[in-house]
Amino acid sequence: MMVTRNFLFWLFWSARFVVRLGDRLITKVLLAFRLLVMMVGLMGTEDLNMELQKLVVGMNPFGEWKDLPGELILRIMSLVDDRTVIIASGVCTGWRDAICIGLSRISLSWCKTKMNNLVLSLAPKFTNLQTLILRQNMPQLTDEAVEAVAYHCRDLQHLDLSKSLKLTDRALYAVASGCPDLLKFNISGCSALGDDNALAFLAGKCRKLKHLNLCGCVRAASDKALQAIANNCNQLQSLNLGWCEEVGDVGVTSLARGCPDLRALDLCGCVLITDDSVIALANGCHRLRSLGLYYCQNITDRAMYCLANSRYGGKQGLWESVMKNNHGEGLMNLNISQCTALTPPAVQAVCDSFPALHTCPEHHSLIISGCLSLTSVHCACALQACKAAGRSAAVLRQQLQQHL
């Protein structure tokens, strides 16, 4: 109902401009409104299909439905879900052309059983897509479908293929060859990818990448692949390498040198990395805001002290940074859960250097679960609260002494 009310408001203002153009254009606008009402579910799926069929065979009482302006069709499509957009693209060639030319984003994650066939049929039509979401709850996509996308949708900037357990290296080679303008690429959970050469090839072709999710790509994500990413993708801002167990210091230090704009890096479960990786990141990636080191048990205090010194070179204390309100700089999220070699003084030094890291329940951006020895670490909020409580207690004691 909210969508309908919003469209009524838009229709009212549109009518002010079209009323002088005659009844014909007004009829088209009213027809668009009637179709919208059906699409938002007020008449149900069966009624929608029936009404669309009536339109196709010319039984629509309003008439002139084929001549709706493309801009108006796209306006309607922006107010409905992706499934309805697919249905509407089959009304007639005029609607199909308007939608296929104007549509820049679509998600097929709602398709639970026949996504692969749907992708094969839609890819040749939706050639102007910039964002395509094909995330699956159970594996459906095959290499053929991804090859069709890469061949026809060459303007893609954001492609999500996460949990595509059937995809092989063929899919990566196809994407690399067909989609050179990719900015965001998600292949998390694509565990069948097994050749780091394919990922290296992708990095060489898609040099504009800013966000890359390789979580769970155990065989594809290796030091060799990371070196290729570092050498080619110097605009990279976020990288997820969670549970990529073949990743070591060689790959991460390469990233630190080649991707200075890196802001978020997840190394959770990368059990081979040591202090050398964290030190390289502290020295080379000064815009790093989020770092995940869950279960990286080779990390020691040496890495923490290097992180702590990386922000101000040890020249500025905690309270100076708090007073200057520099919370937007430096680390804002750090996960060191299960890093059992760390001690409280080292972690406290990091917390003191980066006031945006919180151990308090309200924010909780310094994650230390599984490290019982670190329970004494406290953030700036806790210190401020303690100082405020201390001042209040002192005032209360003075008041009590005065009354006594």
C-alpha positions in Angstrom: 0.0 0.0 0.0 2.9 2.4 0.7 4.2 1.9 -2.9 0.7 2.7 -4.2 0.4 5.9 -2.1 3.8 7.0 -3.3 2.8 6.4 -6.9 -0.5 8.3 -6.4 1.5 11.3 -5.3 3.8 11.0 -8.3 0.7 10.5 -10.6 -0.9 13.6 -9.2 2.1 15.8 -10.1 2.5 14.1 -13.5 -1.1 14.8 -14.3 -0.6 18.5 -13.8 1.8 18.4 -16.8 -0.1 16.0 -19.1 -3.7 17.2 -18.7 -3.2 19.8 -21.4 -2.0 17.2 -23.9 -5.3 15.5 -24.3 -7.1 12.4 -23.1 -4.9 10.0 -25.0 -1.8 10.6 -22.8 -3.9 10.7 -19.6 -5.3 7.3 -20.6 -1.8 6.0 -20.8 -0.9 7.3 -17.4 -4.1 5.8 -15.9 -3.3 2.5 -17.5 0.2 2.5 -16.0 -1.4 3.2 -12.6 -3.8 0.3 -13.0 -1.0 -2.0 -13.9 1.0 -0.9 -10.9 -1.9 -1.7 -8.6 -2.0 -5.2 -10.0 1.8 -5.6 -9.7 2.1 -4.6 -6.1 0.0 -7.6 -5.2 -3.5 -6.1 -4.7 -4.9 -8.6 -7.2 -2.6 -11.5 -6.6 -0.2 -13.4 -9.0 -3.0 -15.3 -10.9 -5.0 -12.1 -11.5 -1.8 -10.3 -12.6 -1.0 -13.0 -15.2 -4.7 -13.0 -16.4 -4.7 -9.2 -16.8 -1.4 -9.2 -18.6 -2.8 -11.9 -21.0 -5.8 -9.7 -21.6 -3.5 -6.9 -22.6 -1.6 -9.1 -25.0 -4.7 -10.2 -26.8 -6.1 -6.7 -27.0 -8.9 -7.0 -24.4 -7.6 -4.1 -22.3 -10.5 -1.6 -22.0 -8.2 1.4 -21.8 -6.4 0.7 -25.1 -3.1 2.1 -26.4 -1.1 0.1 -23.8 1.7 -0.7 -26.3 2.5 3.0 -26.7 3.3 3.7 -23.0 6.4 5.9 -22.9 9.6 3.9 -22.0 10.3 6.3 -19.2 7.0 5.6 -17.6 7.5 1.9 -17.9 10.8 2.1 -16.2 9.3 4.3 -13.5 6.7 1.6 -12.8 9.4 -1.1 -12.8 11.4 0.8 -10.2 8.5 0.4 -7.8 8.1 -3.3 -8.0 10.2 -6.4 -7.2 12.6 -8.1 -9.6 10.3 -11.0 -10.2 7.6 -8.7 -11.5 10.1 -6.9 -13.7 10.8 -10.3 -15.4 7.1 -10.9 -15.9 6.5 -7.4 -17.3 9.3 -7.8 -19.8 7.2 -10.5 -21.5 4.1 -8.3 -22.0 5.1 -7.3 -25.5 8.2 -6.4 -27.5 7.8 -2.7 -26.7 7.8 -3.3 -23.0 10.6 -5.9 -23.3 12.8 -3.4 -25.3 12.2 -0.5 -22.8 13.0 -2.7 -19.8 16.0 -4.4 -21.4 17.5 -1.1 -22.5 16.8 0.8 -19.3 17.3 -1.8 -16.7 20.7 -1.5 -14.9 20.2 -3.7 -11.8 18.5 -7.0 -11.1 18.6 -9.7 -8.6 17.6 -13.3 -9.3 18.3 -14.6 -5.8 14.5 -15.1 -5.3 14.6 -17.9 -8.0 15.0 -21.1 -6.0 14.9 -23.9 -8.6 15.4 -22.7 -12.2 17.9 -19.8 -11.9 20.3 -21.4 -14.4 17.7 -21.5 -17.2 16.5 -18.0 -16.3 20.0 -16.6 -16.6 20.5 -18.3 -20.0 17.3 -16.8 -21.3 17.7 -13.3 -19.9 21.4 -12.6 -20.5 21.0 -12.0 -24.2 18.2 -9.5 -23.5 19.5 -7.5 -20.5 22.7 -6.4 -22.1 22.9 -3.0 -20.2 23.0 -4.5 -16.7 25.6 -3.0 -14.3 24.6 -5.0 -11.2 23.6 -8.6 -11.3 23.0 -10.6 -8.1 22.9 -14.4 -8.4 23.4 -15.5 -4.8 22.0 -18.9 -4.2 20.9 -20.9 -1.2 21.5 -24.2 -3.1 23.8 -24.6 -6.1 22.1 -24.0 -9.4 24.4 -21.9 -11.7 26.7 -23.7 -14.2 29.7 -22.4 -16.1 27.4 -22.0 -19.2 25.2 -19.5 -17.5 28.1 -17.4 -16.3 29.7 -17.5 -19.7 26.4 -16.2 -21.2 26.4 -13.3 -18.7 30.0 -12.5 -19.4 29.4 -12.6 -23.2 26.3 -10.4 -23.3 26.6 -8.1 -20.2 29.9 -6.4 -20.8 29.0 -3.3 -18.7 28.7 -5.2 -15.5 30.3 -3.4 -12.5 28.9 -5.6 -9.7 28.5 -9.4 -10.0 27.5 -11.6 -7.1 28.0 -15.4 -7.7 28.3 -16.4 -4.1 27.5 -20.0 -3.1 27.8 -21.2 -6.7 29.2 -24.6 -5.7 29.0 -25.9 -9.3 31.2 -23.2 -10.9 34.7 -24.1 -12.1 37.6 -22.1 -13.3 35.9 -21.7 -16.7 33.5 -19.2 -15.1 36.4 -17.1 -13.8 38.1 -17.0 -17.2 34.8 -16.0 -18.8 34.1 -13.2 -16.4 37.7 -11.9 -16.7 37.4 -11.8 -20.5 33.9 -10.4 -20.7 33.6 -7.9 -17.8 36.7 -5.8 -17.6 34.9 -2.9 -15.8 34.0 -5.0 -12.7 34.2 -3.0 -9.5 32.7 -5.5 -7.1 32.9 -9.3 -7.4 31.7 -11.8 -4.9 32.5 -15.5 -5.3 32.4 -16.4 -1.7 31.7 -20.1 -1.1 32.6 -21.1 -4.7 34.7 -24.0 -3.3 35.0 -25.8 -6.7 37.3 -23.1 -8.1 40.6 -24.8 -7.9 43.2 -23.0 -10.0 45.0 -19.9 -8.7 45.9 -19.2 -12.3 42.3 -18.3 -13.1 42.1 -15.8 -10.2 45.4 -14.3 -11.3 44.1 -14.0 -14.9 41.0 -12.3 -13.5 43.1 -9.8 -11.6 45.1 -9.0 -14.8 41.9 -8.2 -16.7 39.7 -6.6 -14.1 42.0 -3.9 -12.9 39.3 -1.6 -11.6 38.2 -4.0 -8.8 37.5 -2.2 -5.5 35.6 -5.0 -3.6 36.5 -8.7 -3.8 35.0 -11.5 -1.7 37.0 -14.8 -1.9 35.8 -16.2 1.4 35.9 -20.0 1.3 37.7 -20.1 -2.0 40.3 -22.4 -0.4 42.1 -23.6 -3.5 41.8 -20.5 -5.7 43.0 -18.0 -3.2 46.8 -18.5 -2.8 49.8 -16.3 -2.4 50.3 -16.4 -6.1 46.8 -15.1 -6.7 47.2 -12.4 -4.1 50.5 -11.3 -5.7 48.6 -10.9 -9.0 45.9 -8.9 -7.3 48.5 -6.7 -5.7 50.2 -6.1 -9.0 47.1 -5.2 -10.9 44.3 -4.1 -8.6 45.8 -1.0 -6.9 42.3 0.5 -6.3 41.2 -2.4 -4.1 39.4 -1.2 -1.0 38.0 -4.4 0.6 39.0 -8.0 0.4 37.6 -11.0 2.2 40.0 -14.0 2.5 38.1 -15.7 5.3 39.1 -19.4 5.7 41.5 -19.3 2.7 44.0 -21.6 4.4 46.6 -21.4 1.7 47.1 -17.7 2.2 50.4 -16.8 3.9 52.7 -13.8 4.6 54.0 -13.6 1.1 50.5 -12.9 -0.3 49.4 -10.5 2.4 52.6 -8.5 2.4 52.2 -8.2 -1.4 48.8 -6.8 -0.8 50.1 -4.3 1.7 52.6 -3.0 -0.9 50.3 -3.0 -3.9 47.0 -2.0 -2.5 47.6 1.1 -0.4 43.9 2.1 -0.4 42.8 -1.1 1.3 40.2 -0.3 4.0 38.7 -3.7 5.0 40.6 -7.0 5.1 39.2 -10.2 6.5 41.9 -12.8 7.2 39.8 -14.9 9.6 41.0 -18.5 9.6 44.1 -17.8 7.6 46.2 -19.9 10.0 49.5 -19.4 8.1 49.9 -15.7 8.6 52.2 -14.3 11.2 53.2 -10.9 12.7 54.9 -10.0 9.4 51.5 -9.7 7.6 50.0 -7.4 10.2 53.2 -5.3 10.4 53.2 -4.9 6.6 49.5 -3.8 6.7 50.2 -1.3 9.5 53.0 0.2 7.5 51.5 0.1 4.0 47.7 0.5 4.4 47.1 3.7 6.4 43.4 3.8 5.5 42.7 0.4 6.9 39.5 0.6 9.0 38.5 -3.1 9.5 40.8 -6.0 10.1 39.7 -9.6 10.8 42.3 -11.9 12.4 40.0 -14.5 14.0 41.8 -17.7 14.8 45.2 -16.4 13.4 47.0 -17.9 16.4 50.5 -17.0 15.1 49.8 -13.3 15.8 51.7 -12.0 18.9 52.1 -8.8 20.8 54.7 -7.6 18.3 52.0 -7.1 15.7 49.7 -5.3 18.1 52.4 -2.8 19.2 53.1 -2.1 15.5 49.4 -1.5 14.9 49.3 0.8 17.9 52.3 2.9 16.7 51.1 3.1 13.1 48.5 5.8 13.7 50.4 8.6 15.3 53.9 7.1 15.5 53.5 7.0 19.3 53.4 10.8 19.5 49.8 11.3 20.5 48.2 9.9 23.6 44.7 8.5 24.1 43.1 11.5 25.7 44.5 13.9 23.1 42.9 11.8 20.3 39.6 11.6 22.2 39.5 15.4 22.8 40.2 16.0 19.1 37.4 13.6 18.1 39.5 11.6 15.6 37.2 8.6 15.8 36.8 8.5 12.1 40.5 7.8 11.5 42.4 4.5 11.9 41.0 1.1 12.8 37.3 1.0 13.6 36.8 -2.8 13.7 39.3 -5.4 14.9 38.6 -9.1 15.4 41.3 -10.9 17.4 39.1 -13.7 18.7 41.0 -16.9 19.5 44.4 -15.1 19.1 45.5 -16.7 22.3 49.1 -15.5 22.2 48.1 -11.9 22.8 48.5 -10.2 26.2 46.4 -7.3 27.7 49.1 -4.6 27.6 49.6 -5.1 23.8 45.9 -5.1 23.0 45.3 -2.2 25.3 47.9 -0.2 23.4 45.9 -0.8 20.2 42.7 0.2 21.9 44.3 3.4 23.3 45.6 4.4 19.8 42.3 3.9 18.1 39.4 5.4 20.1 36.9 4.0 17.6 37.6 0.5 18.9 35.1 -0.3 21.6 34.9 -3.1 24.1 31.7 -1.7 25.6 28.4 -3.5 24.7 26.9 -0.4 23.0 29.5 -0.6 20.2 31.6 -3.7 20.6 34.0 -3.2 17.6 37.0 -4.8 19.3 36.1 -8.5 19.3 38.2 -10.6 21.8 36.0 -13.6 22.4 37.8 -16.8 23.3 40.7 -14.8 24.8 40.1 -15.0 28.5 43.3 -13.2 29.3 42.1 -10.0 27.6 39.0 -9.3 29.7 40.8 -6.5 31.4 41.2 -4.5 28.1 38.9 -1.5 28.1 38.1 1.2 25.6 38.0 5.0 25.9 34.3 4.9 26.8 35.0 2.7 29.8 37.8 5.0 31.0 35.6 8.1 30.6 32.8 6.4 32.5 35.2 5.4 35.3 36.5 9.0 35.5 33.0 10.4 35.6 32.0 7.9 38.3 35.1 8.8 40.3 34.2 12.5 40.0 30.6 11.9 41.0 31.8 9.8 44.0 34.1 12.6 45.1 31.4 15.2 44.9 29.0 13.0 46.9 31.6 12.5 49.6 32.1 16.3 49.9 28.3 16.8 50.1 28.0 14.2 52.8 30.9 15.7 54.8 29.2 19.1 54.6 25.9 17.8 56.0 27.7 15.9 58.8 
